[in-house]
């Protein structure tokens, strides 16, 4: 039986609370986020879900696109301590539209 893990990437203040939920937390900055994401999104790392704070999503657009069609990991944008940029809702809407064939949201 293979076990998958869940990770959260973001600035320290935004992700620290996820540790209390048992998730693996990776504190990042603009210089380190790409390396952390590449390491975690590699198939052998065994992460099924990687939450990324919305502040870092634009910096990771190429890396996220590279794994977008893979079954795992699922990349899910979440708001940071600065609030939501709407990227998570936009990603969900796009995914639903691709799956259903129309924007039902």
PyMOL commands that set and color helices and strands:
alter all, ss='L'
color gray80, all
select helices_A, chain A and resi 12-21+33-41+43-45+54-67+87-100
alter helices_A, ss='H'
color red, helices_A
select strands_A, chain A and resi 5-10+24-27+47-53+74-78
alter strands_A, ss='S'
color yellow, strands_A
deselect
rebuild
show_as cartoon
